[in-house]
């Protein structure tokens, strides 16, 4: 219907995007489930010290897993992954987000 240009305004409204924070309950990783009328849900989890390889050495760094579930009928995977990468970069470098004062541009929306 959308590909044919026949989708109505009513069919494009009412959807939501949810952010869920399982980290407050100690969740380290999960897959959030979409409930209608959600178009997507971002799951943010607990920050835990984990070993990571940095320049060939093992170092302990704070790590937080994020997960994005989305309705493929509404949004394509390429854009969804781009959004998830932008969220990751904003969490890793919040000063860039705050200094820019342009949230839309900072998250590449």
Gaussian input, Z-matrix of N, CA and C with variables (Angstrom, degrees):
# hf/3-21g

backbone

0 1
 N
 C     1     B1
 C     2     B2     1     A1
 N     3     B3     2     A2     1     D1
 C     4     B4     3     A3     2     D2
 C     5     B5     4     A4     3     D3
 N     6     B6     5     A5     4     D4
 C     7     B7     6     A6     5     D5
 C     8     B8     7     A7     6     D6
 N     9     B9     8     A8     7     D7
 C    10    B10     9     A9     8     D8
 C    11    B11    10    A10     9     D9
 N    12    B12    11    A11    10    D10
 C    13    B13    12    A12    11    D11
 C    14    B14    13    A13    12    D12
 N    15    B15    14    A14    13    D13
 C    16    B16    15    A15    14    D14
 C    17    B17    16    A16    15    D15
 N    18    B18    17    A17    16    D16
 C    19    B19    18    A18    17    D17
 C    20    B20    19    A19    18    D18
 N    21    B21    20    A20    19    D19
 C    22    B22    21    A21    20    D20
 C    23    B23    22    A22    21    D21
 N    24    B24    23    A23    22    D22
 C    25    B25    24    A24    23    D23
 C    26    B26    25    A25    24    D24
 N    27    B27    26    A26    25    D25
 C    28    B28    27    A27    26    D26
 C    29    B29    28    A28    27    D27
 N    30    B30    29    A29    28    D28
 C    31    B31    30    A30    29    D29
 C    32    B32    31    A31    30    D30
 N    33    B33    32    A32    31    D31
 C    34    B34    33    A33    32    D32
 C    35    B35    34    A34    33    D33
 N    36    B36    35    A35    34    D34
 C    37    B37    36    A36    35    D35
 C    38    B38    37    A37    36    D36
 N    39    B39    38    A38    37    D37
 C    40    B40    39    A39    38    D38
 C    41    B41    40    A40    39    D39
 N    42    B42    41    A41    40    D40
 C    43    B43    42    A42    41    D41
 C    44    B44    43    A43    42    D42
 N    45    B45    44    A44    43    D43
 C    46    B46    45    A45    44    D44
 C    47    B47    46    A46    45    D45
 N    48    B48    47    A47    46    D46
 C    49    B49    48    A48    47    D47
 C    50    B50    49    A49    48    D48
 N    51    B51    50    A50    49    D49
 C    52    B52    51    A51    50    D50
 C    53    B53    52    A52    51    D51
 N    54    B54    53    A53    52    D52
 C    55    B55    54    A54    53    D53
 C    56    B56    55    A55    54    D54
 N    57    B57    56    A56    55    D55
 C    58    B58    57    A57    56    D56
 C    59    B59    58    A58    57    D57
 N    60    B60    59    A59    58    D58
 C    61    B61    60    A60    59    D59
 C    62    B62    61    A61    60    D60
 N    63    B63    62    A62    61    D61
 C    64    B64    63    A63    62    D62
 C    65    B65    64    A64    63    D63
 N    66    B66    65    A65    64    D64
 C    67    B67    66    A66    65    D65
 C    68    B68    67    A67    66    D66
 N    69    B69    68    A68    67    D67
 C    70    B70    69    A69    68    D68
 C    71    B71    70    A70    69    D69
 N    72    B72    71    A71    70    D70
 C    73    B73    72    A72    71    D71
 C    74    B74    73    A73    72    D72
 N    75    B75    74    A74    73    D73
 C    76    B76    75    A75    74    D74
 C    77    B77    76    A76    75    D75
 N    78    B78    77    A77    76    D76
 C    79    B79    78    A78    77    D77
 C    80    B80    79    A79    78    D78
 N    81    B81    80    A80    79    D79
 C    82    B82    81    A81    80    D80
 C    83    B83    82    A82    81    D81
 N    84    B84    83    A83    82    D82
 C    85    B85    84    A84    83    D83
 C    86    B86    85    A85    84    D84
 N    87    B87    86    A86    85    D85
 C    88    B88    87    A87    86    D86
 C    89    B89    88    A88    87    D87
 N    90    B90    89    A89    88    D88
 C    91    B91    90    A90    89    D89
 C    92    B92    91    A91    90    D90
 N    93    B93    92    A92    91    D91
 C    94    B94    93    A93    92    D92
 C    95    B95    94    A94    93    D93
 N    96    B96    95    A95    94    D94
 C    97    B97    96    A96    95    D95
 C    98    B98    97    A97    96    D96
 N    99    B99    98    A98    97    D97
 C   100   B100    99    A99    98    D98
 C   101   B101   100   A100    99    D99
 N   102   B102   101   A101   100   D100
 C   103   B103   102   A102   101   D101
 C   104   B104   103   A103   102   D102
 N   105   B105   104   A104   103   D103
 C   106   B106   105   A105   104   D104
 C   107   B107   106   A106   105   D105
 N   108   B108   107   A107   106   D106
 C   109   B109   108   A108   107   D107
 C   110   B110   109   A109   108   D108
 N   111   B111   110   A110   109   D109
 C   112   B112   111   A111   110   D110
 C   113   B113   112   A112   111   D111
 N   114   B114   113   A113   112   D112
 C   115   B115   114   A114   113   D113
 C   116   B116   115   A115   114   D114
 N   117   B117   116   A116   115   D115
 C   118   B118   117   A117   116   D116
 C   119   B119   118   A118   117   D117
 N   120   B120   119   A119   118   D118
 C   121   B121   120   A120   119   D119
 C   122   B122   121   A121   120   D120
 N   123   B123   122   A122   121   D121
 C   124   B124   123   A123   122   D122
 C   125   B125   124   A124   123   D123
 N   126   B126   125   A125   124   D124
 C   127   B127   126   A126   125   D125
 C   128   B128   127   A127   126   D126
 N   129   B129   128   A128   127   D127
 C   130   B130   129   A129   128   D128
 C   131   B131   130   A130   129   D129
 N   132   B132   131   A131   130   D130
 C   133   B133   132   A132   131   D131
 C   134   B134   133   A133   132   D132
 N   135   B135   134   A134   133   D133
 C   136   B136   135   A135   134   D134
 C   137   B137   136   A136   135   D135
 N   138   B138   137   A137   136   D136
 C   139   B139   138   A138   137   D137
 C   140   B140   139   A139   138   D138
 N   141   B141   140   A140   139   D139
 C   142   B142   141   A141   140   D140
 C   143   B143   142   A142   141   D141
 N   144   B144   143   A143   142   D142
 C   145   B145   144   A144   143   D143
 C   146   B146   145   A145   144   D144
 N   147   B147   146   A146   145   D145
 C   148   B148   147   A147   146   D146
 C   149   B149   148   A148   147   D147
 N   150   B150   149   A149   148   D148
 C   151   B151   150   A150   149   D149
 C   152   B152   151   A151   150   D150
 N   153   B153   152   A152   151   D151
 C   154   B154   153   A153   152   D152
 C   155   B155   154   A154   153   D153
 N   156   B156   155   A155   154   D154
 C   157   B157   156   A156   155   D155
 C   158   B158   157   A157   156   D156
 N   159   B159   158   A158   157   D157
 C   160   B160   159   A159   158   D158
 C   161   B161   160   A160   159   D159
 N   162   B162   161   A161   160   D160
 C   163   B163   162   A162   161   D161
 C   164   B164   163   A163   162   D162
 N   165   B165   164   A164   163   D163
 C   166   B166   165   A165   164   D164
 C   167   B167   166   A166   165   D165
 N   168   B168   167   A167   166   D166
 C   169   B169   168   A168   167   D167
 C   170   B170   169   A169   168   D168
 N   171   B171   170   A170   169   D169
 C   172   B172   171   A171   170   D170
 C   173   B173   172   A172   171   D171
 N   174   B174   173   A173   172   D172
 C   175   B175   174   A174   173   D173
 C   176   B176   175   A175   174   D174
 N   177   B177   176   A176   175   D175
 C   178   B178   177   A177   176   D176
 C   179   B179   178   A178   177   D177
 N   180   B180   179   A179   178   D178
 C   181   B181   180   A180   179   D179
 C   182   B182   181   A181   180   D180
 N   183   B183   182   A182   181   D181
 C   184   B184   183   A183   182   D182
 C   185   B185   184   A184   183   D183
 N   186   B186   185   A185   184   D184
 C   187   B187   186   A186   185   D185
 C   188   B188   187   A187   186   D186
 N   189   B189   188   A188   187   D187
 C   190   B190   189   A189   188   D188
 C   191   B191   190   A190   189   D189
 N   192   B192   191   A191   190   D190
 C   193   B193   192   A192   191   D191
 C   194   B194   193   A193   192   D192
 N   195   B195   194   A194   193   D193
 C   196   B196   195   A195   194   D194
 C   197   B197   196   A196   195   D195
 N   198   B198   197   A197   196   D196
 C   199   B199   198   A198   197   D197
 C   200   B200   199   A199   198   D198
 N   201   B201   200   A200   199   D199
 C   202   B202   201   A201   200   D200
 C   203   B203   202   A202   201   D201
 N   204   B204   203   A203   202   D202
 C   205   B205   204   A204   203   D203
 C   206   B206   205   A205   204   D204
 N   207   B207   206   A206   205   D205
 C   208   B208   207   A207   206   D206
 C   209   B209   208   A208   207   D207
 N   210   B210   209   A209   208   D208
 C   211   B211   210   A210   209   D209
 C   212   B212   211   A211   210   D210
 N   213   B213   212   A212   211   D211
 C   214   B214   213   A213   212   D212
 C   215   B215   214   A214   213   D213
 N   216   B216   215   A215   214   D214
 C   217   B217   216   A216   215   D215
 C   218   B218   217   A217   216   D216
 N   219   B219   218   A218   217   D217
 C   220   B220   219   A219   218   D218
 C   221   B221   220   A220   219   D219
 N   222   B222   221   A221   220   D220
 C   223   B223   222   A222   221   D221
 C   224   B224   223   A223   222   D222
 N   225   B225   224   A224   223   D223
 C   226   B226   225   A225   224   D224
 C   227   B227   226   A226   225   D225
 N   228   B228   227   A227   226   D226
 C   229   B229   228   A228   227   D227
 C   230   B230   229   A229   228   D228
 N   231   B231   230   A230   229   D229
 C   232   B232   231   A231   230   D230
 C   233   B233   232   A232   231   D231
 N   234   B234   233   A233   232   D232
 C   235   B235   234   A234   233   D233
 C   236   B236   235   A235   234   D234
 N   237   B237   236   A236   235   D235
 C   238   B238   237   A237   236   D236
 C   239   B239   238   A238   237   D237
 N   240   B240   239   A239   238   D238
 C   241   B241   240   A240   239   D239
 C   242   B242   241   A241   240   D240
 N   243   B243   242   A242   241   D241
 C   244   B244   243   A243   242   D242
 C   245   B245   244   A244   243   D243
 N   246   B246   245   A245   244   D244
 C   247   B247   246   A246   245   D245
 C   248   B248   247   A247   246   D246
 N   249   B249   248   A248   247   D247
 C   250   B250   249   A249   248   D248
 C   251   B251   250   A250   249   D249
 N   252   B252   251   A251   250   D250
 C   253   B253   252   A252   251   D251
 C   254   B254   253   A253   252   D252
 N   255   B255   254   A254   253   D253
 C   256   B256   255   A255   254   D254
 C   257   B257   256   A256   255   D255
 N   258   B258   257   A257   256   D256
 C   259   B259   258   A258   257   D257
 C   260   B260   259   A259   258   D258
 N   261   B261   260   A260   259   D259
 C   262   B262   261   A261   260   D260
 C   263   B263   262   A262   261   D261
 N   264   B264   263   A263   262   D262
 C   265   B265   264   A264   263   D263
 C   266   B266   265   A265   264   D264
 N   267   B267   266   A266   265   D265
 C   268   B268   267   A267   266   D266
 C   269   B269   268   A268   267   D267
 N   270   B270   269   A269   268   D268
 C   271   B271   270   A270   269   D269
 C   272   B272   271   A271   270   D270
 N   273   B273   272   A272   271   D271
 C   274   B274   273   A273   272   D272
 C   275   B275   274   A274   273   D273
 N   276   B276   275   A275   274   D274
 C   277   B277   276   A276   275   D275
 C   278   B278   277   A277   276   D276
 N   279   B279   278   A278   277   D277
 C   280   B280   279   A279   278   D278
 C   281   B281   280   A280   279   D279
 N   282   B282   281   A281   280   D280
 C   283   B283   282   A282   281   D281
 C   284   B284   283   A283   282   D282
 N   285   B285   284   A284   283   D283
 C   286   B286   285   A285   284   D284
 C   287   B287   286   A286   285   D285
 N   288   B288   287   A287   286   D286
 C   289   B289   288   A288   287   D287
 C   290   B290   289   A289   288   D288
 N   291   B291   290   A290   289   D289
 C   292   B292   291   A291   290   D290
 C   293   B293   292   A292   291   D291
 N   294   B294   293   A293   292   D292
 C   295   B295   294   A294   293   D293
 C   296   B296   295   A295   294   D294
 N   297   B297   296   A296   295   D295
 C   298   B298   297   A297   296   D296
 C   299   B299   298   A298   297   D297
 N   300   B300   299   A299   298   D298
 C   301   B301   300   A300   299   D299
 C   302   B302   301   A301   300   D300
 N   303   B303   302   A302   301   D301
 C   304   B304   303   A303   302   D302
 C   305   B305   304   A304   303   D303
 N   306   B306   305   A305   304   D304
 C   307   B307   306   A306   305   D305
 C   308   B308   307   A307   306   D306
 N   309   B309   308   A308   307   D307
 C   310   B310   309   A309   308   D308
 C   311   B311   310   A310   309   D309
 N   312   B312   311   A311   310   D310
 C   313   B313   312   A312   311   D311
 C   314   B314   313   A313   312   D312
 N   315   B315   314   A314   313   D313
 C   316   B316   315   A315   314   D314
 C   317   B317   316   A316   315   D315
 N   318   B318   317   A317   316   D316
 C   319   B319   318   A318   317   D317
 C   320   B320   319   A319   318   D318
 N   321   B321   320   A320   319   D319
 C   322   B322   321   A321   320   D320
 C   323   B323   322   A322   321   D321
 N   324   B324   323   A323   322   D322
 C   325   B325   324   A324   323   D323
 C   326   B326   325   A325   324   D324

   B1=1.4562
   B2=1.5306
   B3=1.3422
   B4=1.4672
   B5=1.5217
   B6=1.3260
   B7=1.4704
   B8=1.5182
   B9=1.3164
   B10=1.4609
   B11=1.5167
   B12=1.3368
   B13=1.4642
   B14=1.5153
   B15=1.3249
   B16=1.4627
   B17=1.5227
   B18=1.3287
   B19=1.4590
   B20=1.5305
   B21=1.3169
   B22=1.4638
   B23=1.5263
   B24=1.3276
   B25=1.4606
   B26=1.5235
   B27=1.3208
   B28=1.4695
   B29=1.5296
   B30=1.3204
   B31=1.4630
   B32=1.5299
   B33=1.3293
   B34=1.4649
   B35=1.5192
   B36=1.3200
   B37=1.4632
   B38=1.5234
   B39=1.3301
   B40=1.4577
   B41=1.5119
   B42=1.3234
   B43=1.4606
   B44=1.5171
   B45=1.2987
   B46=1.4582
   B47=1.5185
   B48=1.3152
   B49=1.4582
   B50=1.5198
   B51=1.3084
   B52=1.4566
   B53=1.5238
   B54=1.3242
   B55=1.4619
   B56=1.5219
   B57=1.3187
   B58=1.4549
   B59=1.5240
   B60=1.3157
   B61=1.4543
   B62=1.5236
   B63=1.3214
   B64=1.4603
   B65=1.5164
   B66=1.3281
   B67=1.4573
   B68=1.5104
   B69=1.3235
   B70=1.4687
   B71=1.5290
   B72=1.3244
   B73=1.4581
   B74=1.5269
   B75=1.3388
   B76=1.4577
   B77=1.5146
   B78=1.3340
   B79=1.4573
   B80=1.5241
   B81=1.3212
   B82=1.4508
   B83=1.5220
   B84=1.3205
   B85=1.4525
   B86=1.5256
   B87=1.3222
   B88=1.4607
   B89=1.5201
   B90=1.3073
   B91=1.4568
   B92=1.5207
   B93=1.3394
   B94=1.4646
   B95=1.5344
   B96=1.3089
   B97=1.4638
   B98=1.5247
   B99=1.3233
   B100=1.4653
   B101=1.5262
   B102=1.3278
   B103=1.4588
   B104=1.5239
   B105=1.3380
   B106=1.4680
   B107=1.5186
   B108=1.3252
   B109=1.4680
   B110=1.5275
   B111=1.3242
   B112=1.4593
   B113=1.5277
   B114=1.3320
   B115=1.4575
   B116=1.5195
   B117=1.3404
   B118=1.4558
   B119=1.5106
   B120=1.3318
   B121=1.4575
   B122=1.5269
   B123=1.3270
   B124=1.4573
   B125=1.5192
   B126=1.3228
   B127=1.4592
   B128=1.5174
   B129=1.3262
   B130=1.4638
   B131=1.5220
   B132=1.3242
   B133=1.4534
   B134=1.5198
   B135=1.3080
   B136=1.4505
   B137=1.5318
   B138=1.3243
   B139=1.4626
   B140=1.5228
   B141=1.3379
   B142=1.4590
   B143=1.5261
   B144=1.3330
   B145=1.4631
   B146=1.5240
   B147=1.3634
   B148=1.4636
   B149=1.5214
   B150=1.3247
   B151=1.4628
   B152=1.5305
   B153=1.3234
   B154=1.4641
   B155=1.5263
   B156=1.3225
   B157=1.4625
   B158=1.5240
   B159=1.3285
   B160=1.4611
   B161=1.5286
   B162=1.3253
   B163=1.4697
   B164=1.5301
   B165=1.3229
   B166=1.4543
   B167=1.5142
   B168=1.3225
   B169=1.4620
   B170=1.5256
   B171=1.3149
   B172=1.4602
   B173=1.5220
   B174=1.3251
   B175=1.4646
   B176=1.5193
   B177=1.3124
   B178=1.4639
   B179=1.5216
   B180=1.3214
   B181=1.4584
   B182=1.5244
   B183=1.3367
   B184=1.4685
   B185=1.5304
   B186=1.3169
   B187=1.4632
   B188=1.5263
   B189=1.3263
   B190=1.4591
   B191=1.5262
   B192=1.3100
   B193=1.4538
   B194=1.5268
   B195=1.3222
   B196=1.4587
   B197=1.5239
   B198=1.3092
   B199=1.4612
   B200=1.5165
   B201=1.3138
   B202=1.4560
   B203=1.5178
   B204=1.3204
   B205=1.4621
   B206=1.5173
   B207=1.3181
   B208=1.4641
   B209=1.5179
   B210=1.3081
   B211=1.4552
   B212=1.5299
   B213=1.3326
   B214=1.4606
   B215=1.5266
   B216=1.3070
   B217=1.4675
   B218=1.5176
   B219=1.3404
   B220=1.4636
   B221=1.5183
   B222=1.3180
   B223=1.4681
   B224=1.5256
   B225=1.3264
   B226=1.4544
   B227=1.5257
   B228=1.3100
   B229=1.4536
   B230=1.5138
   B231=1.3263
   B232=1.4698
   B233=1.5254
   B234=1.3194
   B235=1.4609
   B236=1.5242
   B237=1.3115
   B238=1.4637
   B239=1.5219
   B240=1.3195
   B241=1.4669
   B242=1.5274
   B243=1.3345
   B244=1.4670
   B245=1.5184
   B246=1.3315
   B247=1.4609
   B248=1.5246
   B249=1.3329
   B250=1.4625
   B251=1.5332
   B252=1.3227
   B253=1.4683
   B254=1.5260
   B255=1.3386
   B256=1.4672
   B257=1.5278
   B258=1.3315
   B259=1.4689
   B260=1.5266
   B261=1.3202
   B262=1.4722
   B263=1.5248
   B264=1.3317
   B265=1.4659
   B266=1.5229
   B267=1.3313
   B268=1.4655
   B269=1.5281
   B270=1.3411
   B271=1.4642
   B272=1.5304
   B273=1.3280
   B274=1.4658
   B275=1.5277
   B276=1.3311
   B277=1.4678
   B278=1.5269
   B279=1.3354
   B280=1.4681
   B281=1.5210
   B282=1.3348
   B283=1.4619
   B284=1.5262
   B285=1.3239
   B286=1.4645
   B287=1.5220
   B288=1.3112
   B289=1.4596
   B290=1.5209
   B291=1.3235
   B292=1.4634
   B293=1.5220
   B294=1.3163
   B295=1.4621
   B296=1.5189
   B297=1.3201
   B298=1.4563
   B299=1.5239
   B300=1.3274
   B301=1.4694
   B302=1.5244
   B303=1.3095
   B304=1.4576
   B305=1.5296
   B306=1.3233
   B307=1.4582
   B308=1.5209
   B309=1.3421
   B310=1.4598
   B311=1.5238
   B312=1.3143
   B313=1.4586
   B314=1.5192
   B315=1.3185
   B316=1.4618
   B317=1.5241
   B318=1.3183
   B319=1.4628
   B320=1.5241
   B321=1.3260
   B322=1.4603
   B323=1.5211
   B324=1.3306
   B325=1.4678
   B326=1.5108
   A1=110.54
   A2=116.39
   A3=119.93
   A4=110.78
   A5=116.72
   A6=120.21
   A7=111.80
   A8=115.89
   A9=120.48
   A10=112.59
   A11=117.78
   A12=121.41
   A13=113.45
   A14=117.77
   A15=121.52
   A16=113.39
   A17=117.37
   A18=119.97
   A19=109.16
   A20=117.01
   A21=120.88
   A22=110.65
   A23=115.81
   A24=121.19
   A25=109.93
   A26=117.45
   A27=121.08
   A28=111.67
   A29=116.73
   A30=120.33
   A31=112.17
   A32=117.23
   A33=120.92
   A34=113.14
   A35=118.80
   A36=120.95
   A37=110.79
   A38=114.61
   A39=120.30
   A40=114.72
   A41=117.87
   A42=120.42
   A43=110.67
   A44=116.50
   A45=120.57
   A46=110.33
   A47=114.34
   A48=121.90
   A49=106.00
   A50=116.96
   A51=121.85
   A52=110.55
   A53=115.58
   A54=121.51
   A55=106.62
   A56=116.59
   A57=121.32
   A58=108.95
   A59=116.10
   A60=120.96
   A61=109.94
   A62=115.96
   A63=120.21
   A64=112.52
   A65=116.49
   A66=120.84
   A67=113.82
   A68=117.31
   A69=119.20
   A70=111.35
   A71=116.77
   A72=121.30
   A73=111.52
   A74=116.75
   A75=121.06
   A76=114.70
   A77=117.79
   A78=121.10
   A79=110.31
   A80=115.82
   A81=119.34
   A82=111.77
   A83=117.03
   A84=120.35
   A85=109.15
   A86=116.18
   A87=121.03
   A88=108.23
   A89=115.82
   A90=121.69
   A91=107.57
   A92=117.47
   A93=119.15
   A94=111.04
   A95=115.48
   A96=122.08
   A97=109.50
   A98=115.78
   A99=121.66
   A100=109.17
   A101=115.98
   A102=122.33
   A103=108.09
   A104=118.20
   A105=119.73
   A106=110.66
   A107=119.78
   A108=128.60
   A109=114.03
   A110=118.48
   A111=120.17
   A112=111.14
   A113=114.80
   A114=119.96
   A115=109.97
   A116=116.39
   A117=120.52
   A118=111.15
   A119=115.24
   A120=120.87
   A121=108.22
   A122=115.02
   A123=122.13
   A124=108.10
   A125=116.57
   A126=121.47
   A127=110.23
   A128=116.03
   A129=121.49
   A130=107.20
   A131=116.08
   A132=119.79
   A133=112.26
   A134=115.33
   A135=123.72
   A136=111.66
   A137=116.89
   A138=121.68
   A139=107.31
   A140=115.74
   A141=122.19
   A142=108.73
   A143=116.87
   A144=120.28
   A145=108.90
   A146=115.63
   A147=120.75
   A148=109.57
   A149=117.37
   A150=119.54
   A151=110.33
   A152=115.82
   A153=121.50
   A154=108.83
   A155=115.92
   A156=120.77
   A157=109.12
   A158=116.66
   A159=123.49
   A160=107.11
   A161=116.50
   A162=121.26
   A163=112.29
   A164=116.56
   A165=120.84
   A166=115.60
   A167=117.26
   A168=121.38
   A169=109.49
   A170=115.95
   A171=120.42
   A172=108.41
   A173=115.29
   A174=121.22
   A175=108.62
   A176=115.63
   A177=121.27
   A178=107.51
   A179=115.93
   A180=121.93
   A181=109.62
   A182=116.96
   A183=118.82
   A184=109.38
   A185=116.40
   A186=121.64
   A187=109.51
   A188=115.76
   A189=121.45
   A190=107.60
   A191=116.45
   A192=120.72
   A193=109.06
   A194=115.11
   A195=121.00
   A196=107.21
   A197=116.08
   A198=121.29
   A199=108.62
   A200=115.82
   A201=121.53
   A202=108.96
   A203=116.15
   A204=121.97
   A205=106.83
   A206=116.64
   A207=119.46
   A208=110.09
   A209=114.76
   A210=122.64
   A211=108.39
   A212=116.50
   A213=120.89
   A214=112.70
   A215=117.33
   A216=118.79
   A217=110.91
   A218=116.66
   A219=121.86
   A220=111.90
   A221=116.26
   A222=120.43
   A223=109.63
   A224=115.00
   A225=121.29
   A226=110.69
   A227=117.04
   A228=121.90
   A229=113.74
   A230=117.76
   A231=120.84
   A232=111.09
   A233=117.16
   A234=121.03
   A235=111.20
   A236=117.02
   A237=120.61
   A238=111.59
   A239=116.60
   A240=119.90
   A241=110.07
   A242=117.18
   A243=120.15
   A244=111.69
   A245=116.62
   A246=120.89
   A247=110.49
   A248=117.17
   A249=121.10
   A250=110.96
   A251=117.57
   A252=121.14
   A253=109.93
   A254=117.38
   A255=120.81
   A256=111.20
   A257=117.60
   A258=121.07
   A259=109.46
   A260=116.88
   A261=121.56
   A262=110.75
   A263=116.73
   A264=120.28
   A265=111.61
   A266=117.65
   A267=120.79
   A268=111.17
   A269=116.83
   A270=120.33
   A271=110.12
   A272=116.59
   A273=120.46
   A274=112.61
   A275=117.30
   A276=121.97
   A277=110.59
   A278=118.35
   A279=120.06
   A280=113.16
   A281=117.80
   A282=119.60
   A283=111.17
   A284=117.86
   A285=120.17
   A286=110.82
   A287=116.75
   A288=121.27
   A289=110.36
   A290=116.60
   A291=121.20
   A292=112.37
   A293=118.08
   A294=121.47
   A295=111.91
   A296=116.88
   A297=120.71
   A298=112.55
   A299=117.49
   A300=123.43
   A301=113.37
   A302=118.48
   A303=122.05
   A304=107.84
   A305=115.90
   A306=121.23
   A307=111.02
   A308=117.62
   A309=119.77
   A310=110.90
   A311=116.49
   A312=119.33
   A313=110.91
   A314=117.16
   A315=120.93
   A316=111.48
   A317=117.42
   A318=121.31
   A319=112.06
   A320=117.08
   A321=123.50
   A322=112.12
   A323=116.11
   A324=120.12
   A325=109.99
   D1=-47.72
   D2=179.97
   D3=-65.66
   D4=-40.38
   D5=179.60
   D6=-62.09
   D7=-30.94
   D8=-179.93
   D9=-86.73
   D10=0.16
   D11=-179.80
   D12=73.32
   D13=23.72
   D14=-175.87
   D15=-109.64
   D16=9.13
   D17=179.54
   D18=-75.84
   D19=141.52
   D20=-177.57
   D21=-96.07
   D22=163.03
   D23=177.89
   D24=-60.18
   D25=-40.74
   D26=178.77
   D27=-59.07
   D28=-34.50
   D29=-179.65
   D30=-75.80
   D31=-15.59
   D32=-179.37
   D33=-102.49
   D34=0.44
   D35=-177.97
   D36=-110.99
   D37=162.23
   D38=175.15
   D39=93.14
   D40=-8.86
   D41=178.25
   D42=-76.24
   D43=157.11
   D44=-179.74
   D45=-132.87
   D46=163.27
   D47=171.95
   D48=-123.37
   D49=129.54
   D50=-174.52
   D51=-115.39
   D52=144.29
   D53=170.72
   D54=-114.27
   D55=125.15
   D56=179.28
   D57=-117.51
   D58=143.15
   D59=-175.40
   D60=-121.89
   D61=81.76
   D62=176.90
   D63=-70.33
   D64=-14.35
   D65=-179.76
   D66=-60.66
   D67=-29.20
   D68=179.68
   D69=-65.47
   D70=-19.56
   D71=177.87
   D72=-101.13
   D73=7.64
   D74=179.12
   D75=89.40
   D76=4.23
   D77=179.86
   D78=-63.27
   D79=130.35
   D80=178.61
   D81=-96.96
   D82=-29.05
   D83=-179.60
   D84=-162.30
   D85=142.03
   D86=174.77
   D87=-163.38
   D88=173.20
   D89=174.68
   D90=-115.74
   D91=108.61
   D92=179.91
   D93=-65.45
   D94=145.36
   D95=-178.81
   D96=-103.32
   D97=133.32
   D98=178.58
   D99=-79.82
   D100=132.75
   D101=173.68
   D102=-118.04
   D103=132.65
   D104=178.78
   D105=-56.65
   D106=140.61
   D107=6.64
   D108=-95.48
   D109=30.20
   D110=-179.82
   D111=-65.78
   D112=143.38
   D113=172.00
   D114=-100.41
   D115=-19.39
   D116=178.54
   D117=-168.00
   D118=162.76
   D119=177.91
   D120=-146.51
   D121=131.57
   D122=178.70
   D123=-105.08
   D124=120.36
   D125=178.04
   D126=-100.35
   D127=125.43
   D128=177.75
   D129=-114.01
   D130=139.16
   D131=-170.69
   D132=-122.91
   D133=-179.12
   D134=-175.43
   D135=-61.82
   D136=142.39
   D137=174.17
   D138=-88.58
   D139=122.44
   D140=-174.74
   D141=-132.03
   D142=138.31
   D143=173.82
   D144=-68.25
   D145=127.68
   D146=-178.22
   D147=-137.51
   D148=150.02
   D149=175.47
   D150=-75.50
   D151=133.48
   D152=177.34
   D153=-136.46
   D154=154.78
   D155=177.76
   D156=-87.44
   D157=121.53
   D158=177.38
   D159=-125.82
   D160=114.06
   D161=179.80
   D162=50.29
   D163=43.48
   D164=176.70
   D165=79.99
   D166=4.97
   D167=179.33
   D168=-121.73
   D169=148.88
   D170=176.79
   D171=-86.67
   D172=125.07
   D173=177.32
   D174=-129.55
   D175=155.24
   D176=176.48
   D177=-94.01
   D178=126.18
   D179=-179.60
   D180=-134.74
   D181=148.96
   D182=174.04
   D183=-71.29
   D184=129.70
   D185=-178.35
   D186=-126.55
   D187=141.08
   D188=174.60
   D189=-132.43
   D190=126.53
   D191=176.01
   D192=-86.07
   D193=140.57
   D194=172.52
   D195=-125.38
   D196=148.42
   D197=179.94
   D198=-135.66
   D199=140.44
   D200=179.76
   D201=-123.27
   D202=122.19
   D203=172.11
   D204=-111.76
   D205=139.98
   D206=-176.79
   D207=-151.31
   D208=158.80
   D209=-179.14
   D210=-87.12
   D211=111.88
   D212=-178.28
   D213=-65.90
   D214=-14.16
   D215=176.03
   D216=-74.18
   D217=-19.35
   D218=-175.59
   D219=-105.30
   D220=-40.83
   D221=-174.35
   D222=-134.25
   D223=143.02
   D224=-179.74
   D225=-81.97
   D226=152.62
   D227=-178.83
   D228=-59.88
   D229=-36.58
   D230=-179.18
   D231=-59.45
   D232=-47.50
   D233=179.35
   D234=-67.43
   D235=-37.80
   D236=179.79
   D237=-64.64
   D238=-43.85
   D239=178.71
   D240=-67.10
   D241=-38.04
   D242=175.68
   D243=-60.23
   D244=-40.47
   D245=176.90
   D246=-64.18
   D247=-44.10
   D248=-179.49
   D249=-63.07
   D250=-39.14
   D251=176.73
   D252=-64.62
   D253=-41.06
   D254=178.34
   D255=-63.49
   D256=-39.48
   D257=176.57
   D258=-63.50
   D259=-45.69
   D260=178.53
   D261=-56.77
   D262=-47.67
   D263=-179.14
   D264=-65.05
   D265=-36.64
   D266=178.73
   D267=-67.46
   D268=-38.51
   D269=178.71
   D270=-69.50
   D271=-38.31
   D272=-179.73
   D273=-72.49
   D274=-29.20
   D275=-176.15
   D276=-133.70
   D277=65.75
   D278=-175.48
   D279=-63.29
   D280=-26.23
   D281=179.96
   D282=-62.74
   D283=-34.03
   D284=177.78
   D285=-66.59
   D286=-40.07
   D287=178.34
   D288=-65.36
   D289=-43.25
   D290=-177.47
   D291=-73.08
   D292=-36.39
   D293=-177.51
   D294=-73.89
   D295=-28.60
   D296=-175.03
   D297=-74.49
   D298=-33.39
   D299=-177.16
   D300=61.84
   D301=14.92
   D302=177.37
   D303=-127.74
   D304=85.79
   D305=-174.37
   D306=-61.24
   D307=-41.22
   D308=-179.60
   D309=-59.02
   D310=-45.95
   D311=-179.93
   D312=-69.86
   D313=-39.12
   D314=-178.41
   D315=-62.24
   D316=-37.01
   D317=178.89
   D318=-93.98
   D319=6.41
   D320=177.75
   D321=51.83
   D322=46.24
   D323=179.15
   D324=-91.63

